[in-house]
Amino acid sequence: MADRILVINPNSTEAVTRGIDTAMEPLRIAGGPAVECVTLKDGPPGIENQGHVEQVVPLIGAMVKKRDDDCSAFVIACYSDPGLHAARELTTKPVLGIAECGILTALTLGQRFGVISILRKSIPRHLRYVGQMGLNDRMAGDRAIGLGVVELADEARTFSRMVEVAAELRDEDGADVLVMGCAGMARYRDRLQRHVGLPVVEPSQAAVSMAIGRSRLNWS
C-alpha cells in the first residue's frame, strides 16, 4: 500500500483544489507520505447548503472505495465534513474531516475560537456541528464574509472581507484563535495571520497534519 494521503475537494471548482494543493506544500516532507489533492468533478461548484452536503456524500464514498488500495488516509476537504462517518464505514484507513480537525487544532492554540464563514446561511450548519462536538462554550463566534465559494477567487475582495470579519471576531467576540470556515480560503491563511495578529487555522492543513501523524504511527 502506498503511503499516500488523498485530499478530496467535494466541490467541482478546480481553483479551490489548487489552493488546497498549494497549502499542502509545507507538509510534503522528505520521507513523509505523498499528499494528493483531487476534485470531485460531479460535485456542485461549492458546498453552500445542506442539500449540497447530502449531494456529495455518495460521491465521496465512491472516491474512497476507488482509492482505498493505494492510499493510507483520506481527508474530506469541506468545512461541513460531508459523508465523514459514512466514509469511515467504507475503509479501515483513517478518514479525517477538515472541520473537526480544524476545530480540534484551534483548541490547542487558544481558549475561544472564531470561525470565518463564507455565507450567513452556512452558520447554522456550523453551529450544529460545534454543538454536536460539545464545544459551544469554547466558541467565540461565527461570522460570514458574504461571498460564495466561486467568489473567493477574487483575491482583493475576499482578503478585505476576511480581515474585517477576523477583526470583529477578535475585538467584538473575544476570539483568540481563528478557523477558516471553507477550504477555498486556504491561500489566504499566512497573510491573514500576519494581519490579524492571532493564530489562524487552515483546516485542510490541520487535517493533513493529523493524517500524517496517524499514517506514520500506524493508527487506524
C-alpha positions as a printed NumPy array, in Angstrom:
array([[  0.   ,   0.   ,   0.   ],
       [  1.294,   3.424,  -0.944],
       [  1.983,   5.899,   1.848],
       [ -0.349,   8.464,   0.318],
       [ -2.909,  10.845,   1.798],
       [ -5.778,  11.638,  -0.551],
       [ -7.339,  15.07 ,  -0.011],
       [-10.803,  15.16 ,  -1.569],
       [-12.317,  18.503,  -2.55 ],
       [-16.026,  17.642,  -2.799],
       [-16.882,  20.629,  -4.981],
       [-16.114,  20.902,  -8.685],
       [-14.167,  24.176,  -8.547],
       [-10.596,  23.429,  -9.599],
       [ -9.335,  26.74 ,  -8.205],
       [-10.284,  25.531,  -4.723],
       [ -8.319,  22.319,  -5.232],
       [ -5.305,  24.285,  -6.457],
       [ -5.45 ,  26.473,  -3.357],
       [ -5.601,  23.42 ,  -1.095],
       [ -2.738,  21.816,  -3.008],
       [ -0.56 ,  24.901,  -2.512],
       [ -1.407,  24.908,   1.205],
       [ -0.078,  21.347,   1.423],
       [  3.466,  22.294,   0.404],
       [  4.83 ,  22.719,   3.975],
       [  3.504,  19.233,   4.778],
       [  5.23 ,  17.492,   1.875],
       [  8.383,  16.438,   3.658],
       [ 11.196,  14.062,   2.771],
       [ 10.354,  10.587,   3.97 ],
       [  6.73 ,  11.543,   4.642],
       [  3.62 ,  10.42 ,   2.834],
       [  2.667,  11.844,  -0.532],
       [ -0.234,  14.284,  -0.395],
       [ -2.534,  14.186,  -3.427],
       [ -5.429,  16.601,  -3.902],
       [ -8.361,  15.675,  -6.142],
       [-11.567,  17.379,  -7.266],
       [-14.973,  15.72 ,  -7.367],
       [-15.926,  16.874, -10.85 ],
       [-19.556,  15.818, -10.381],
       [-19.967,  17.891,  -7.233],
       [-21.573,  21.351,  -7.094],
       [-19.349,  24.429,  -7.608],
       [-19.461,  24.98 ,  -3.848],
       [-20.847,  23.231,  -0.77 ],
       [-23.083,  26.056,   0.399],
       [-26.179,  24.4  ,   1.881],
       [-27.379,  21.147,   3.403],
       [-28.599,  19.914,   0.026],
       [-25.073,  20.26 ,  -1.364],
       [-23.706,  18.393,   1.654],
       [-26.026,  15.46 ,   1.075],
       [-25.468,  15.52 ,  -2.693],
       [-21.75 ,  14.801,  -2.378],
       [-21.926,  12.039,   0.251],
       [-22.18 ,   9.178,  -2.293],
       [-19.528,  10.809,  -4.485],
       [-17.09 ,  10.895,  -1.579],
       [-17.884,   7.285,  -0.723],
       [-17.24 ,   6.215,  -4.301],
       [-13.878,   8.003,  -4.322],
       [-12.824,   6.389,  -1.035],
       [-13.712,   2.932,  -2.336],
       [-11.964,   3.595,  -5.65 ],
       [ -8.722,   4.711,  -3.998],
       [ -8.738,   2.504,  -0.895],
       [ -5.972,   0.212,  -2.163],
       [ -3.449,   2.947,  -2.954],
       [ -3.992,   5.418,  -0.1  ],
       [ -3.101,   5.284,   3.576],
       [ -5.528,   8.024,   4.697],
       [ -8.293,  10.261,   3.372],
       [ -9.156,  13.888,   4.103],
       [-12.549,  15.382,   3.235],
       [-11.715,  18.979,   2.392],
       [-15.028,  20.706,   3.04 ],
       [-15.853,  22.513,   6.262],
       [-19.195,  20.688,   6.539],
       [-17.355,  17.326,   6.733],
       [-19.87 ,  15.761,   4.304],
       [-20.066,  11.979,   4.431],
       [-17.397,  11.721,   7.125],
       [-18.957,   8.927,   9.148],
       [-20.266,   7.11 ,   6.07 ],
       [-16.771,   7.127,   4.555],
       [-15.291,   5.784,   7.779],
       [-17.535,   2.745,   7.4  ],
       [-16.109,   2.053,   3.923],
       [-12.435,   1.725,   4.828],
       [-10.109,   0.706,   7.627],
       [ -7.873,   3.689,   6.802],
       [ -8.137,   6.983,   8.694],
       [-10.746,   9.38 ,   7.283],
       [-10.498,  12.934,   8.593],
       [-12.818,  15.9  ,   8.13 ],
       [-11.363,  19.375,   7.996],
       [-13.986,  20.983,  10.24 ],
       [-13.443,  18.502,  13.05 ],
       [ -9.656,  18.702,  12.717],
       [ -9.608,  22.483,  12.336],
       [-11.659,  22.98 ,  15.486],
       [ -9.638,  20.452,  17.486],
       [ -6.415,  22.164,  16.41 ],
       [ -7.816,  25.568,  17.382],
       [ -8.495,  24.268,  20.891],
       [ -4.743,  23.747,  21.339],
       [ -3.944,  27.3  ,  20.22 ],
       [ -6.369,  29.39 ,  22.234],
       [ -9.232,  29.406,  24.676],
       [-12.043,  30.599,  22.405],
       [-12.093,  30.109,  18.646],
       [-13.869,  32.142,  15.999],
       [-14.915,  30.839,  12.589],
       [-14.754,  32.837,   9.366],
       [-17.582,  31.528,   7.173],
       [-18.387,  32.208,   3.55 ],
       [-22.146,  32.83 ,   3.702],
       [-24.515,  33.671,   6.534],
       [-26.616,  30.607,   5.689],
       [-23.58 ,  28.405,   6.454],
       [-23.513,  29.491,  10.09 ],
       [-26.445,  27.408,  11.432],
       [-24.857,  24.295,   9.916],
       [-21.566,  25.115,  11.607],
       [-23.258,  25.795,  14.938],
       [-24.996,  22.421,  14.814],
       [-21.635,  20.742,  14.318],
       [-19.97 ,  22.606,  17.172],
       [-22.906,  21.662,  19.376],
       [-22.575,  18.005,  18.408],
       [-18.909,  18.202,  19.406],
       [-19.923,  19.625,  22.802],
       [-17.834,  22.744,  22.296],
       [-20.329,  25.604,  22.444],
       [-18.528,  27.124,  25.447],
       [-15.217,  27.275,  23.572],
       [-16.649,  29.041,  20.512],
       [-16.439,  32.828,  20.475],
       [-18.444,  33.344,  17.308],
       [-19.026,  32.544,  13.651],
       [-19.24 ,  35.38 ,  11.134],
       [-19.649,  35.344,   7.359],
       [-17.747,  37.313,   4.729],
       [-20.772,  37.168,   2.398],
       [-19.013,  35.545,  -0.559],
       [-19.716,  32.177,  -2.165],
       [-17.077,  29.574,  -2.939],
       [-16.55 ,  30.653,  -6.551],
       [-16.293,  34.323,  -5.5  ],
       [-13.33 ,  33.511,  -3.238],
       [-11.117,  33.672,  -6.337],
       [-11.444,  37.487,  -6.202],
       [ -8.388,  37.93 ,  -4.01 ],
       [ -8.641,  41.628,  -3.179],
       [-12.319,  41.486,  -2.262],
       [-12.022,  38.214,  -0.358],
       [ -8.999,  39.217,   1.703],
       [-10.512,  42.604,   2.553],
       [-13.678,  40.944,   3.883],
       [-11.697,  38.292,   5.758],
       [ -9.674,  40.991,   7.503],
       [-12.865,  42.81 ,   8.531],
       [-14.545,  39.675,   9.866],
       [-11.38 ,  38.476,  11.622],
       [-11.139,  41.81 ,  13.439],
       [-14.795,  41.561,  14.523],
       [-14.257,  38.04 ,  15.855],
       [-11.164,  39.223,  17.746],
       [-12.376,  42.58 ,  19.055],
       [-16.131,  42.079,  19.493],
       [-16.464,  38.33 ,  20.124],
       [-13.237,  37.733,  22.055],
       [-11.729,  35.065,  19.83 ],
       [ -8.045,  34.372,  20.438],
       [ -7.673,  31.883,  17.568],
       [ -9.431,  31.806,  14.199],
       [-10.535,  28.931,  11.969],
       [-11.105,  29.438,   8.257],
       [-14.554,  28.001,   7.565],
       [-14.037,  26.981,   3.951],
       [-11.268,  25.104,   2.133],
       [-11.49 ,  27.739,  -0.599],
       [ -9.862,  30.223,   1.792],
       [ -6.631,  28.205,   2.03 ],
       [ -4.495,  30.607,   0.011],
       [ -5.162,  33.479,   2.444],
       [ -4.033,  31.94 ,   5.741],
       [ -0.491,  33.292,   6.016],
       [ -1.459,  36.851,   5.089],
       [ -4.457,  36.85 ,   7.387],
       [ -2.482,  35.541,  10.35 ],
       [  0.139,  38.256,   9.931],
       [ -2.536,  40.926,   9.573],
       [ -4.812,  39.982,  12.455],
       [ -2.136,  39.001,  14.97 ],
       [ -3.85 ,  35.763,  16.046],
       [ -3.21 ,  32.114,  15.174],
       [ -5.214,  31.222,  12.074],
       [ -6.02 ,  27.564,  11.408],
       [ -6.405,  26.47 ,   7.805],
       [ -8.434,  23.307,   8.394],
       [ -7.155,  21.323,   5.41 ],
       [ -3.635,  21.753,   6.761],
       [ -4.85 ,  20.738,  10.217],
       [ -6.464,  17.566,   8.881],
       [ -3.498,  16.551,   6.752],
       [ -1.149,  17.181,   9.683],
       [ -3.214,  14.737,  11.746],
       [ -3.345,  12.273,   8.84 ],
       [  0.439,  12.335,   8.558],
       [  0.803,  11.564,  12.256],
       [ -1.681,   8.708,  12.071],
       [ -0.062,   7.339,   8.946],
       [  3.416,   7.428,  10.46 ],
       [  2.288,   5.93 ,  13.772],
       [  0.05 ,   3.339,  12.131],
       [ -3.04 ,   4.499,  13.995],
       [ -6.108,   3.285,  12.12 ]])
